[in-house]
Amino acid sequence: MYWKKLSHEQIKETVFKSIEENLDYRGEHPILGIPGTYLDTTEFYPDAPFLKDAPYMSAMVSNPNHIGVHTLSEESVLEVFQGTQKIERALIKLVAEEIFNGNPGEQDGYVATGGTEANIEAMWIYRNFFIKEYEARIGEIAVVYSEDSHYSMPKGANILNLSSIILKVDPESREILWAALGEQITKARNEGVKFFIVIANLSTTMFGSVDDIDMLGDYFSNQNVPFKIHVDAAYGGFIYPFTNPTSRFTFQNPYLSSITADGHKMLQTPYGTGLFLVRKGLIEYVKTEEAQYIPGKDYTISGSRSGANAISMWMILQIHGSEGWKYKMESLCDKTERICKKLEGMSVVYFRNPHLNIIAIEAQYISKKLAHKYQLVADSYEFDPKWFKIVVMPHVKQGTVDTFLMEVEAELKGSKIG
Ligand SMILES: *Cc1c(COP(=O)(O)O)cnc(C)c1O
C-alpha cells in the first residue's frame, strides 16, 4: 500500500481543473437538456471570495451530478460532468487497489449515500446473480450474517424479499459460533434454501469485532453450495487495513467479492460518502436497462448523487498520503490501547479487537448516569444494556478520557465490584 501525499495547493489545482473540465452551467457552452443547474444563487452566490481557496465548497456550488457508475468505461456517463467523474474513478482505483490490494483495473465501484446503501447494493447484485445464473427462486436465497451485524442487513433482506439467517456469536469473544452455524445452515438447506449471500463484518459497529472471512468461505465451499461474500467494512474500512498489515480483507482473497467502506465514519468526510467496491463482472447484474435517459445506464440504488462527495474522499486521502493516514490510524489505536490497560488495572471486563478503536465495556462496571454523561452507546435501548462502548475518534481528548476513567474508578470503589 502506497500513495504519496499531495500538498493543499496540488489538491486545489487538480480539483479546480476537474470542475473546469465539466461543462459549466454558467459557461459559454450551451446546456439545454439537463434537468439540473447550479445551486440557488440567492443563498449560494458563486462569487463568494472564499470559494477561490475552497475546492470542495466550489464543487458543491457548481453542483455536478455523478449519477451512474464511472468505473465501467473510461467514457463518462454524462459528458457534462466528465471532469469530476474522473476524480471519482481515481478514488475508486486508489481505495480498491492501494487500501484493499485489488489488481489494477479489476474493480468497479461508486460513492453511495452510505454503508446502508452499499450493503443493500451488494445483496441486490448477488440476489440477481443467483436468479440469472442459477434460475434461483427468491425463496431459495438467504442472507447470512452474525447477530452483531448492522441493521442494514435485515433492512436490505426485507427490501429485497430475502430471508435472513442470523448467526449466533460467543457472548464474550463475539466470534461466530461455528457449531451453531453448521446447525443453522443445515436447517435452512432442509427448508429449501440453496443460495447464500454471506456478510463478513470488518468490524461490527457495537463491538469492533471482526468476522473470520476465511472460516466463512471455507465452510460454504465445503458445503458445496453457491455463495458470495460481501464485506461490511462501513466502520473499519479506513482503519483496519492500516493497522493490520496482514489483513485478510483484500481483493487478493478469492472469498471476497465486494466491500462497503464508509468515508463518513473513520475517514472524516461529509455524510453521503459510503463507498461500494466490487470485483468486475458483478455490478452488471443490477443494470437498470430502463434508465433510458442516462447514456451509460444506471447500476446504483441512489440515482442522482453529488460529485462533491467523491471529491471530499479523494481530497482527504491525498492530503495525508498512505503513510500519513497510517500514522493517524495507528495513533488512534495506541490511544485505545492505553485506555484498555487502565481498564485492566481496574479489573474491568471489556472487548476489543487490537486493530480497532472501539472498546465495549460490560455494562455492570458503568452506571447509567456515567454512560449518559459521556454519551457512551449501549448495545440495546430496548432491553437492559449488557455493554457500553467507547469509540476513540479523533475528537476524543486525553483529558476527557482521564476524567472518565477516574469517575469509573470512583464508582467501582464505592460499589461491590471494584
Ligand atoms: C455505520 C455502519 C453501517 C451503515 O452505514 P450508514 O452510512 O449509516 O448507512 C453499516 N455497517 C456498519 C458496520 C456500520 O458501522
The ligand as a Gaussian input file, in Angstrom:
#p B3LYP/6-31G(d) Opt

LIG

0 1
 C      -22.440000       2.717000      10.053000
 C      -22.479000       1.334000       9.599000
 C      -23.345000       0.907000       8.566000
 C      -24.351000       1.809000       7.917000
 O      -23.808000       2.928000       7.402000
 P      -24.645000       4.244000       7.112000
 O      -23.599000       5.054000       6.474000
 O      -25.142000       4.774000       8.417000
 O      -25.744000       3.890000       6.187000
 C      -23.292000      -0.407000       8.179000
 N      -22.455000      -1.275000       8.760000
 C      -21.617000      -0.910000       9.762000
 C      -20.715000      -1.931000      10.364000
 C      -21.593000       0.404000      10.207000
 O      -20.760000       0.753000      11.185000

